[in-house]
């Protein structure tokens, strides 16, 4: 299992477009992917789950990757966050 902490740096936080991108990228992999915000933990492959986090600018999220391709998945998902989901 790999755990990574990220802070949202895009102005709009996670809305429908970033949630869809995260889910789409994560769904390519066999590994499990969970996202935790405070005491809420959701399936990172679920657009609705990601939207329920209500994560805005400056929000800190814990990402959990577990499975055969966890390293590749982690690298691709973390890059999405670092790239501000291609929005800026």
N, C-alpha and C positions, 0 to 999 in steps of 0.2 A: 504494500500500500504506500502511495505517495500522498503527502499532504502539502498543500501550497496555500499561502495567504496572499490575497490580492486586494488592492484598494482601487475602487472605481475612479478613473481619472477623466472620463468623458463627461461633458457638461450635462447631458440629459439622463445619465444613469442607464439602468437597464429598462428599456421599453420593448415594444413588440419586435422591432428589427434585431436588436442585439440578442434578445431571447431566442429568436428563430435561428440566428447564426450559431449561437452556442449549442442549441439542441441539434442542429443539422451536423455540425462538426463532431459532436460527441457521439451521435448515433452511428457514425462510420466505424466505431470501434467496438470490440467485444467487452472491454472492461466496464465495470460499474463506475459511475460518476455521480457524486453527491456534492451539493453545495450547502453550506451552513452560514446562516446570518443570525447572530445572537443565539436564541434557543430553537430556531426554526431550521429544519434540515429537509431538503427536497431532492428529488431525482433530477440531476443535471441534464437529462435527455428529454425532459418534459417542458415544453414551452410554457404551459399554464403554471407549472410549479415554479419555474424561474420568474415569471411575472408576479406570482404571489409574494415573492421576497420583498417587493417594493424598494429595491436598492437604488439609491440616488448617488449623486456625486459625493465622493469621500467615504462611501460605505466600504467597510472591510468585510470581505467574504473569505471563508475557509473552503478550499476545494479539496475533495478526496477522490483519488483515482485508485482503483483496485482491479487488477486482472492481468491477463497475458500481454496486453499492449498498452499498459498504463503509462509508460514513459513517453511514447509517441503521442498519446492522447493528451497528456499533461502539457507537453511542449506546444501542441497546436492550440489548445484552449487558452493557455497563459498568453500566447502571442496575440490572440484576439483581444484580450483585455489590454495588453500593452499598446496595441495599435488603435485603441479607442474604438474598436469595432468598425474601423474605416470611416468614421463619421467626421473627423476633423483633419 
